[in-house]
Amino acid sequence: MNKIYLEKIVFIVIFHLFICLLLSQLGLFLNFPITRFYYPLSVIISFLICRVNFISGVITTLILLFGFLISGYFFDLSADGQSYHQESIIQLKNGWNPIYFESHSRTMKVWTEHYPKGAEVIQSCIYSFFGKIETGKAINIFLLISSLLLSKKVLECFNINSTQQWVFAFLIAANPVVISQVLTFYVDGLSYSFFVCVLGSIFLFIKTKEKVYITLTAMALTIGGSLKFTSIPILVVLVLSTLIILLFLKKISSIKTLVLPLLCTSFLLLFCNYNPYITNLKEGKHVFYPLKGEGSIDILERFAPEGFVRNNNRIEKLAFTLFTQTGSFDKDNMTYKIPFSVSQKELNRLADADIGVGGFGIFYSVFLIVLLLFFIVNYKRLKHLNNQQKILFISILPILASVLIISDPWWIRYIPQFYLIPLILLLILEVNNMKIKYLFILKGILFVNILFFFSSVAVLNIYGTEKTYYILDILKNSEKTVKIDARYFPSNLDRLEEYEIPYKQIKIDDDHQPIIRFQPKGSIIIDDNFKKQDKNLVYGFLNRFFYKID
């Protein structure tokens, strides 16, 4: 009676986002703007349709509340998050209809109008309801938890105890890309969480034949495919590879059952992505504009050393990023890192939502090397694979295919799903018929690697958030009109509006003294002798011991 149904909890969490996206998109087609009613209506519909027992319902409600509390407290400190991602959300919330009209975007208009906006549409509904834009980041937390719970459900099908099921589920869900972006409006970590949910749902359907997993697959594919330009190709390759494998294994009944839902999902993807794909074509542009076609903008060449993108193949780019230092490209020292080495430069970049190379962490290369050694040492124990190991090996193929279609896998946030492949190899060792010793070493390396990400993200975001609250309190208590240069971060103007702080936009030179800076480095304010106040305990402590320079 009091059983916890993990799959139903995940279903409600994803279903309410799915309904919210469909309601919003239908409204946009009918030329109705985003309203504050879409999100609560989606929650109500989800709970009414998917009836759960009391304890599962309470857990689902707590997940939603937890997501809103955490996301609402933290400010997004990332560059892209505060620029075109938030600008898209703000424009949608203020009545912009991307299907029929140009936006009044105050920054990066080309990205605002021509990038997929599945996440931003849902987040604009949440923003409209709560009146605080930061609450939109809650969907990252929702999907992080959903991928954790669904992974646990999948792992119940394998011959490992409950503790190890939770360990592996945590390792799967806590992808470094997800951790570094969970408090931002970036969508790469979110796309990974949906990828896990799609893969897990397909696996559970094949295993159990329960229709709930077909529906879950369709919903996860629809939202996950609406996040970014690479989402649809990656998920299409994942699904097609899976169908080919099922055909090879002669599971014809599973293929027949999946065909109609997948066709319906194709229609839903087209419906939910009319902008930008169809609107791009109607405007005479490439379907993937501004990344392809006339007037395209090559963002990869900007961040990589000259010739690296053009002169290296996919495998070379992937190998380099897996075994080099974590951070931006060092154009003067493009070398592989020494295993187990740690530099201050790497530690400083762990909380960056947009890590360039080495984005899986400072100890990830060590994990890969030790994992390889385990396979070499235990070769004889692995000569005769059991059925579970064969299933796991086969599951690597569609994931690998989805990685290799990306032309530049050196940028880890474009291929977060690669992270699953070594984890599956580790699970193959775990379920071996003959016990393999010392696997805790591999798990320990990954846990330490993840802990570094968690601690860096926590410290930086608490500090940056407390600093931002401190600045906002100073501005509000001074009761003056703020002179601000928002630059590429007009979302900071909305922060002032949310706090009912009057402002005037002016141009400010970087060397103007004294000034106040919003995070991360863009918007600046003239310090017109605002009323100073004491720093609170948390901000004061971090400012004194962790960040000597503001």
C-alpha positions in Angstrom: 0.0 0.0 0.0 2.8 2.4 0.9 5.1 1.3 -1.9 7.1 4.0 -3.7 6.5 3.9 -7.4 9.6 5.4 -9.0 8.3 5.2 -12.5 5.1 7.1 -11.6 7.0 9.8 -9.8 9.2 10.3 -12.9 6.1 10.1 -15.1 4.3 13.0 -13.3 7.5 15.2 -13.3 8.0 14.8 -17.0 4.3 14.7 -18.0 3.6 18.1 -16.4 6.5 19.7 -18.3 5.2 18.0 -21.5 1.7 19.3 -21.0 3.0 22.8 -20.2 5.0 22.7 -23.5 2.0 21.5 -25.5 -0.4 24.0 -24.0 2.1 26.9 -24.7 2.8 25.8 -28.2 -0.9 25.4 -29.0 -1.5 28.9 -27.6 1.3 30.3 -29.7 -0.2 28.7 -32.9 -3.5 30.3 -32.0 -1.6 33.6 -31.4 -2.3 33.6 -27.6 0.7 34.7 -25.5 2.2 32.7 -22.6 0.1 33.1 -19.5 0.6 32.4 -15.8 -2.1 29.7 -15.9 -0.3 27.2 -18.1 2.0 25.9 -15.5 -0.4 25.3 -12.6 -2.9 23.8 -15.0 -0.2 21.4 -16.2 0.5 20.3 -12.7 -3.2 19.7 -11.9 -3.7 17.7 -15.1 -0.7 15.6 -14.4 -1.8 14.6 -10.9 -5.4 13.9 -12.1 -4.3 11.7 -15.0 -1.6 9.8 -13.3 -3.1 8.7 -10.0 -0.5 7.6 -7.4 -0.7 6.5 -3.8 -0.2 8.9 -1.0 3.5 8.5 -0.4 4.4 8.7 -4.1 2.3 11.8 -4.4 4.0 13.4 -1.4 7.5 12.6 -2.8 6.5 14.1 -6.2 5.2 17.2 -4.6 8.4 17.5 -2.5 10.5 17.2 -5.6 8.7 20.1 -7.2 8.9 22.3 -4.1 12.6 21.5 -3.6 13.3 22.4 -7.2 11.6 25.8 -6.9 13.2 26.6 -3.5 16.7 25.9 -4.7 16.4 27.5 -8.1 14.6 30.5 -6.7 17.3 31.2 -4.2 20.3 31.0 -6.6 21.0 33.5 -9.3 22.2 32.3 -12.7 25.8 33.5 -12.8 26.6 32.1 -16.3 27.3 34.3 -19.3 24.9 32.6 -21.8 22.3 32.0 -19.1 22.1 35.7 -18.3 22.2 36.7 -21.9 20.2 35.0 -24.7 18.6 32.2 -22.6 17.1 34.6 -20.0 16.3 37.1 -22.7 14.3 34.5 -24.6 12.3 33.7 -21.4 11.7 37.3 -20.7 10.5 38.0 -24.3 8.2 35.0 -24.2 6.8 36.0 -20.8 6.2 39.5 -22.0 4.0 38.3 -24.9 6.4 37.6 -27.8 5.1 35.0 -30.3 8.2 33.5 -32.1 5.9 31.8 -34.7 4.6 35.0 -36.2 6.7 38.0 -35.0 10.2 39.2 -34.5 11.3 39.7 -30.9 12.2 42.9 -29.2 15.3 41.2 -27.9 17.8 43.5 -26.2 20.8 41.2 -26.8 21.9 38.4 -29.2 18.8 38.7 -31.2 19.9 36.1 -33.7 20.2 33.4 -31.0 17.0 34.5 -29.3 14.9 34.2 -32.5 16.6 31.2 -34.2 17.6 28.7 -31.5 15.2 26.0 -30.3 13.2 27.1 -27.2 11.7 24.1 -25.7 13.2 24.8 -22.2 12.6 28.5 -22.5 8.9 28.1 -23.3 8.4 26.0 -20.2 10.5 28.3 -18.1 8.6 31.4 -19.3 5.4 29.7 -18.0 7.0 29.1 -14.6 8.3 32.7 -14.6 4.8 34.0 -15.4 3.4 32.0 -12.5 5.9 32.8 -9.8 7.0 36.3 -11.0 10.7 35.4 -10.4 12.7 34.3 -13.4 15.2 32.2 -11.5 12.5 29.7 -10.6 12.6 28.6 -14.2 15.9 26.7 -13.5 13.9 24.3 -11.4 13.4 22.0 -14.5 17.1 21.2 -14.3 16.6 19.8 -10.8 13.4 18.0 -11.8 15.2 16.1 -14.6 18.3 15.5 -12.5 16.1 13.7 -9.9 14.1 12.0 -12.6 17.2 10.6 -14.3 18.3 9.4 -10.9 15.0 7.6 -10.1 14.6 6.1 -13.6 18.2 4.9 -13.6 17.5 3.2 -10.2 14.5 1.5 -11.8 16.6 0.2 -14.7 19.3 -1.1 -12.4 16.7 -3.2 -10.5 16.8 -5.4 -13.6 20.5 -6.3 -13.0 22.0 -8.6 -10.5 23.3 -6.1 -8.0 22.1 -5.2 -4.5 20.0 -2.1 -3.7 22.9 -0.1 -2.3 24.9 -0.6 -5.5 21.8 0.3 -7.6 21.6 3.7 -5.9 25.4 4.1 -6.2 25.3 3.5 -9.9 22.1 5.6 -10.3 23.8 8.5 -8.6 26.9 8.2 -10.8 24.7 8.1 -13.9 22.6 11.1 -13.0 25.4 13.3 -11.6 27.1 13.9 -14.9 29.7 16.8 -14.5 27.9 18.7 -17.2 24.6 18.4 -15.3 26.2 19.5 -12.0 28.0 22.5 -13.5 24.8 23.7 -15.3 22.1 22.8 -12.8 21.9 26.3 -11.4 22.0 28.0 -14.8 19.7 28.3 -17.9 22.1 26.3 -20.1 20.4 23.3 -21.7 23.3 20.8 -22.2 23.0 19.2 -18.8 19.2 19.2 -19.2 19.5 17.4 -22.6 21.7 14.7 -21.0 19.1 14.1 -18.3 16.4 13.7 -21.0 18.8 11.4 -22.9 19.1 9.1 -19.8 15.3 9.1 -19.4 14.8 8.2 -23.1 17.3 5.4 -23.0 16.0 4.1 -19.6 12.3 4.2 -20.8 13.1 2.3 -24.0 15.0 -0.3 -22.0 12.2 -0.7 -19.4 9.6 -1.1 -22.1 11.6 -3.8 -23.9 12.1 -5.5 -20.5 8.6 -5.2 -19.1 6.3 -4.5 -22.1 4.5 -1.9 -19.9 2.8 0.9 -22.0 3.7 3.6 -19.4 7.3 3.5 -20.7 6.3 4.1 -24.3 4.5 7.2 -23.2 7.4 8.3 -21.1 9.7 7.7 -24.1 7.5 9.9 -26.3 7.3 12.7 -23.8 11.1 12.7 -23.0 11.9 12.6 -26.7 9.5 15.6 -27.4 10.9 17.8 -24.7 14.5 16.6 -25.0 14.4 17.1 -28.8 13.2 20.7 -28.4 16.2 22.0 -26.3 19.0 22.7 -28.9 20.0 22.0 -32.5 21.9 18.9 -31.7 19.1 17.4 -29.6 17.0 15.9 -32.5 20.0 14.4 -34.4 21.4 12.8 -31.2 18.0 11.4 -30.2 17.2 10.2 -33.7 20.4 8.3 -33.9 19.8 6.9 -30.5 16.3 5.6 -31.4 17.3 4.4 -34.9 20.3 2.5 -33.5 18.1 0.9 -30.9 15.5 -0.2 -33.5 18.3 -1.7 -35.7 19.6 -3.6 -32.7 16.1 -4.9 -31.9 15.7 -5.9 -35.5 19.1 -7.8 -35.3 17.9 -9.5 -32.1 14.6 -10.4 -33.9 12.4 -8.6 -31.3 9.8 -7.7 -34.0 6.9 -7.3 -31.6 8.8 -4.6 -29.7 9.6 -2.7 -32.9 5.9 -2.9 -34.0 4.7 -1.5 -30.7 7.3 1.4 -30.8 6.6 2.4 -34.4 3.3 4.3 -34.0 4.4 6.2 -30.8 7.6 7.2 -32.5 5.7 8.5 -35.6 3.5 10.5 -33.2 6.6 11.8 -31.5 7.9 13.0 -34.9 4.7 15.1 -35.3 5.0 16.5 -31.8 8.6 17.5 -32.4 7.6 19.3 -35.5 4.7 21.0 -33.7 6.8 22.1 -30.7 9.7 23.3 -32.9 7.8 25.1 -35.6 10.0 27.9 -34.5 12.9 27.8 -35.4 12.9 25.0 -38.0 9.9 25.8 -40.1 10.2 29.6 -39.6 13.8 29.4 -40.7 12.7 27.7 -44.0 9.9 30.2 -44.5 12.4 33.0 -44.2 14.6 31.4 -46.8 17.3 30.4 -44.3 18.9 27.0 -43.6 16.9 24.9 -41.3 19.8 25.0 -38.7 20.5 28.8 -39.2 22.5 30.5 -37.7 24.8 27.5 -37.4 24.5 26.5 -41.1 23.7 28.2 -44.4 24.3 31.7 -45.7 25.3 34.1 -42.9 26.1 31.3 -40.5 28.2 32.0 -37.4 31.0 29.5 -36.6 31.2 29.6 -32.8 33.6 26.6 -32.5 36.5 28.3 -34.3 36.3 31.2 -31.9 37.1 29.0 -28.9 39.6 26.6 -30.3 43.2 27.1 -31.5 43.6 27.9 -35.2 43.4 24.8 -37.3 42.3 22.4 -34.4 38.7 22.1 -35.6 39.6 21.6 -39.3 42.7 19.5 -39.0 41.6 16.8 -36.5 39.0 14.1 -36.9 36.3 13.3 -34.3 38.3 10.5 -32.6 41.4 12.8 -32.2 39.3 15.6 -30.8 37.5 13.3 -28.4 40.8 11.7 -27.2 42.3 15.2 -26.6 39.5 16.5 -24.5 39.3 13.3 -22.4 43.0 13.4 -21.5 43.9 17.1 -21.3 43.6 19.6 -18.5 40.2 20.8 -17.5 39.4 24.3 -18.6 39.8 26.5 -21.7 42.1 25.7 -24.6 45.7 26.7 -23.8 46.8 27.7 -27.3 50.5 27.8 -26.2 50.5 24.4 -24.5 48.2 21.9 -26.2 49.4 18.8 -24.4 47.8 15.8 -22.6 47.8 16.1 -18.8 49.9 13.9 -16.5 47.4 11.5 -14.8 46.6 12.3 -11.2 48.0 15.8 -11.6 45.9 18.7 -10.3 46.4 22.4 -11.0 44.9 25.5 -9.5 43.8 26.5 -13.0 41.7 23.4 -13.3 40.1 23.9 -9.9 39.1 27.4 -10.8 37.2 26.2 -13.9 35.1 23.4 -12.3 32.2 25.7 -11.6 32.1 27.1 -15.1 28.9 26.1 -16.9 30.8 26.2 -20.2 34.0 24.3 -19.7 35.9 23.9 -22.9 38.2 20.8 -22.9 38.5 18.2 -20.1 34.9 19.0 -19.1 34.3 15.7 -17.3 36.7 16.7 -14.5 40.2 16.6 -13.3 40.2 12.9 -12.3 38.2 11.6 -15.3 41.2 10.6 -17.3 42.5 8.7 -14.3 39.2 6.9 -14.1 39.4 5.9 -17.8 43.0 4.6 -17.5 42.2 2.6 -14.3 39.0 1.2 -15.9 41.1 0.0 -18.9 43.6 -1.7 -16.5 40.7 -3.5 -14.8 39.6 -4.9 -18.1 43.1 -6.0 -19.0 43.8 -7.6 -15.5 40.4 -9.4 -15.5 40.4 -10.5 -19.1 40.1 -14.2 -18.2 37.2 -13.6 -15.9 35.4 -11.8 -18.7 35.9 -14.4 -21.4 32.4 -15.8 -21.0 29.9 -13.0 -20.8 26.5 -13.5 -19.1 23.3 -12.2 -20.6 23.3 -9.1 -18.6 26.8 -8.2 -19.7 25.8 -8.8 -23.3 22.8 -6.4 -23.0 25.1 -3.8 -21.5 27.7 -4.1 -24.2 24.9 -3.8 -26.9 23.5 -0.7 -25.1 26.9 1.1 -25.7 26.4 1.0 -29.5 23.6 3.6 -29.8 25.2 5.9 -27.3 28.5 5.8 -29.2 26.7 6.4 -32.5 25.0 9.5 -30.9 28.5 10.8 -29.9 30.2 10.3 -33.2 27.7 12.2 -35.2 28.9 15.4 -33.5 31.6 16.9 -35.5 33.4 18.6 -32.6 33.2 16.3 -29.5 36.1 18.2 -27.9 33.5 20.5 -26.3 32.1 18.2 -23.7 28.8 19.9 -23.3 28.0 18.9 -26.9 28.5 15.2 -26.0 27.5 14.7 -22.3 26.1 11.3 -23.2 29.6 9.9 -23.7 29.9 9.9 -19.9 27.5 6.9 -19.9 29.8 4.6 -21.9 32.6 4.1 -19.2 29.9 3.8 -16.5 28.3 0.9 -18.5 31.7 -0.7 -18.8 32.0 -0.4 -15.0 28.6 -2.0 -14.6 29.7 -4.9 -16.8 32.5 -5.5 -14.3 30.0 -5.3 -11.4 27.6 -7.9 -12.8 30.3 -10.4 -13.8 29.6 -14.0 -12.7 33.0 -14.3 -11.1 33.5 -11.6 -8.4 35.9 -8.9 -9.5 37.7 -7.3 -6.5 38.5 -3.7 -5.8 35.8 -2.1 -8.0 35.4 0.4 -5.1 38.6 2.1 -6.4 36.9 3.0 -9.7 33.7 4.2 -8.0 35.8 6.1 -5.5 37.7 8.0 -8.2 34.4 9.0 -9.8 32.9 10.0 -6.5 35.9 12.2 -5.7 35.7 13.7 -9.2 32.0 14.5 -8.8 32.6 15.8 -5.2 35.1 18.4 -6.7 32.4 19.6 -9.1 29.7 19.7 -6.3 31.9 21.6 -3.9 33.1 24.1 -6.6 29.6 24.7 -7.9 28.2 25.1 -4.4 30.8 27.5 -3.2 30.9 29.7 -6.3 27.1 29.9 -6.6 26.5 30.6 -2.9 29.1 33.3 -3.0 27.9 34.9 -6.2 24.3 34.7 -5.1 24.9 36.2 -1.7 27.0 38.9 -3.4 24.1 39.7 -5.7 21.6 39.8 -2.9 24.0 42.1 -1.1 24.2 44.5 -4.1 20.4 44.5 -4.6 19.8 45.3 -0.9 22.3 48.2 -1.0 20.6 49.6 -4.2 17.1 49.2 -2.8 17.9 50.6 0.7 19.6 53.6 -0.9 16.3 54.6 -2.6 18.2 56.1 -5.5 17.8 55.7 -9.3 20.5 53.3 -10.4 22.7 54.2 -13.3 23.4 50.9 -15.1 25.1 49.7 -18.3 23.5 46.3 -18.9 25.6 45.5 -22.0 25.0 41.9 -23.1 23.1 41.1 -19.9 19.8 42.9 -20.0 18.3 40.3 -17.6 20.0 42.3 -14.9 17.5 45.0 -15.6 14.7 42.6 -14.8 16.5 41.8 -11.5 16.2 45.4 -10.7 12.5 45.5 -11.7 11.7 42.4 -9.6 13.2 44.2 -6.6 11.3 47.4 -7.5 14.6 49.4 -7.9 14.4 52.3 -10.3 17.1 52.5 -12.9 18.4 54.5 -15.8 20.5 53.0 -18.6 23.7 54.8 -19.5 27.1 53.9 -21.1 29.8 53.3 -18.5 33.5 52.8 -19.3 35.3 49.8 -17.8 37.9 52.1 -16.1 35.2 54.3 -14.6 35.6 54.4 -10.8 33.9 53.5 -8.6 31.6 51.0 -10.1 29.6 47.9 -8.9 29.6 44.7 -11.1 26.8 42.1 -11.4 28.0 38.6 -11.9 29.6 37.2 -14.0 31.3 40.3 -15.5 29.0 42.1 -17.7 26.5 44.6 -16.3 28.0 47.5 -14.3 26.5 50.2 -12.1 28.0 53.5 -11.1 28.5 53.6 -7.3 26.8 56.9 -6.5 27.6 56.7 -2.7 24.9 54.0 -2.1 24.1 53.3 1.5 26.6 50.6 2.6 25.6 47.8 4.9 27.2 44.9 6.7 27.8 41.7 4.7 25.8 38.8 6.0 27.5 35.9 7.7 27.7 33.6 4.6 28.8 36.3 2.1 31.2 37.8 4.6 32.9 34.4 5.3 33.2 33.4 1.7 34.4 36.9 0.7 37.1 36.8 3.5 38.4 33.3 3.1 37.6 32.1 -0.5 37.4 35.2 -2.7 39.9 37.9 -1.7 39.1 40.0 -4.8 35.5 40.9 -5.7 
